[in-house]
Amino acid sequence: MSFSYYRRSSCIFLVTIVLFLAYSIWKYPYISSHLQILIDLPTNVTSRANEKLSKIIVVSHFKEDLSWLDLYIGDRIAHIVYTRSSNALINHGREPVAYLQYIVDHYSNLPSLIAFIHGHRTSWHQKDPSDIVVALRALRWNKYSFMPLTSVTTHALFQPNSSSLQEVVNYQLWRDVLQEELGSPPANGTKGHCCATFAVRKEEILKHTKNFYTNIIDYILASSHSDQLTGRTLEYTWHMIFGQPSVIHFKPCDLFFCDERGSISVELAKTYQ
């Protein structure tokens, strides 16, 4: 065969590879460039022994200062950080994709308990306690199968013909990726705890297949609606995905160790660790 034939074949091969990579980045940005992953485990645990961990924190990080994580959590609780890209074109999915990607990545070797949180230490929606560090360190980790980490509450409706775009998106996402496993959307909507910070037992996660979580990621990334809308729908439905009724409400001392005055107490929690 001639040299020109080999050169032409090489060019075709290279173009094919470039097109494939370009398609992969477009179709699956969360795999190639959407998330960077940082794992911080206790020194006596390797990432391959992830399932031996009793608990872990999964952090959805964008541009927040994470110095508090090492300073106040450190080796006390293992953590893994999913950092979303600063490129606005590929920063799509917000915290749901980070949470879901962790589940997909570790589906076969999940720790017993997983806390899913944002990258900020304090926020308007972090209340009772107002500090996520206090929430994590005072949490009664084994008390319930699903535990919100804030007392702020929220309410959502799922309506196909509503004047509220959020209610329409809620309905569509539920119909397209949740209904097959969870049944029809709740007729009176959901009432729960705000803003997607919670701890959950792995048994609740494993009640759904790995493909179930992958399908939600694909839906969010392909949706014509903004990820603010689809992300909020997941915020309204995490508790139902993980086995809770449509309406939940926990008092702070149901979830966290409290002293005799009813104040959340990290010191009291230490005595039970």
C-alpha positions, 0 to 999 in steps of 0.5 A, a space after each residue: 500500500 502507498 504512503 499516501 494511503 497510510 497517511 489518509 487512513 491515519 488522518 481519518 482515524 485521528 478525525 474519528 477520535 477527535 469527533 468521538 471525544 467532542 461528542 463525549 464531552 457534549 453528551 457526558 460533560 459530568 464524566 469528562 469535565 463536569 466534576 473534579 473529585 477529591 477524596 479525604 479518608 481517615 488514614 486507616 481506610 483506603 478508597 478501595 475499602 470504601 464500603 467498610 466506612 461507617 459514614 462519609 460526607 459527600 460535598 457538592 462544591 463550586 467556588 466555596 471556600 472549603 477550608 472549614 472542611 479540613 479545619 473542623 471535620 478533618 479525620 473525624 469524618 471521611 469526606 469526598 468533594 465533587 467540584 463542579 467546573 467554573 466554566 459556565 457552559 459545562 457547569 450544569 446540574 448543580 448539587 443533584 448531579 454531584 450527589 447522583 454521580 457519587 451514588 453511581 461511582 460507588 454504588 457497589 461499595 457504599 458506606 453505611 451512612 452518607 451525608 450529602 451537603 453543599 460546599 458552604 459552611 453557613 447559609 440562609 437555609 442552614 438553620 437549627 443548627 446554623 453551622 453545617 459543622 455542628 449539624 454533622 458533628 451533633 447528628 444522631 447518625 443512626 437514628 433514622 434512615 433519612 435525616 435532613 440537616 436543616 430545620 428550614 422547610 419547603 413545599 412543592 406542587 406537581 402540576 402539568 398545566 400550572 402557571 408556575 413553570 417550577 410546578 410544571 418542571 416538577 411534574 415532568 421530571 417526576 413523570 419521566 424519571 421517577 414515576 416508574 419506581 415511585 408511582 404517581 406524583 403526590 396529589 397534594 405535593 411534598 412538604 419537607 426540609 429545604 435545600 438538599 442537605 441530608 444524611 441517608 442510609 445506604 439501604 435506602 439508596 440501594 432500593 433503586 438500581 444504579 440505572 435509576 440514578 444514571 437516568 436522572 443525571 441524563 435527564 437533568 443534563 439533557 433537559 431544556 429547562 434550567 438546572 435551577 428548576 430541575 435541581 429544585 425538583 430534586 430538592 423537593 423529592 430527595 426524601 421520597 426517593 429515599 423511602 419517606 412519605 410526601 410530608 415529613 417534618 423533624 424537630 431539631 432534637 429529633 435529629 441532633 443531640 440536645 442538652 437538657 435545655 434543648 440546645 444542640 450539643 456537639 459535646 453531648 454527641 462526643 460522649 456517644 461516639 
